[in-house]
């Protein structure tokens, strides 16, 4: 009887040891598995598409940066601005379009009555921050629409860097441009937007340059939505090496 109890106790102890070993091995295997990353606020490190209102604290020097400078109507009405002539200014959708195409987008609604030259100086300081961190100038693009285009042109003139890229949407007139300049406007724009040919001819600091007159017939309204006809041009221009 004692011998039988001893054998039974031994088997129970062995079974417990096996169960313990199995649990320990399973825990070790789970610990070895890569943990799922929890994405919190967008970070420049390791993220190619993100939206910021200012330069991120952690700068990814391999990312492509795009400043978007909106039209005057956002200053007057805010991010949900609506023009009686052109409809809603899809500011947030425009930003998201560039984020979806892999850019770290830097943009903010400007206060009403923003001074062009003063705000351009702010953008210049932001660009210097990127350059000083090691971002190549070819990976920085400034896109300006209407009044934002005037700010982009002023930024170009103040920065004086031949390798930073600029896109002027329905805005030209600065003859002191520097950098790689793309000008886009609709042939029916009657708000003062015109060709950049004279500026290109007079500007000694212009590197690559191109002008595209789109023929959608929407006039100044092309700026209000992320239309493929101008968005694709911007993305192609910004991604050129």
Secondary structure as UniProt FT lines:
FT   HELIX           2..32
FT   TURN            45..46
FT   STRAND          50..52
FT   TURN            61..62
FT   STRAND          64..69
FT   HELIX           72..77
FT   TURN            79..80
FT   STRAND          82..83
FT   TURN            84..86
FT   STRAND          87..88
FT   HELIX           91..100
FT   TURN            101..102
FT   STRAND          103..106
FT   TURN            112..113
FT   HELIX           116..133
FT   HELIX           137..139
FT   STRAND          140..145
FT   HELIX           147..159
FT   STRAND          165..169
FT   STRAND          178..186
FT   TURN            187..188
FT   HELIX           197..202
FT   STRAND          205..214
FT   HELIX           219..224
FT   TURN            225..226
FT   HELIX           228..239
//
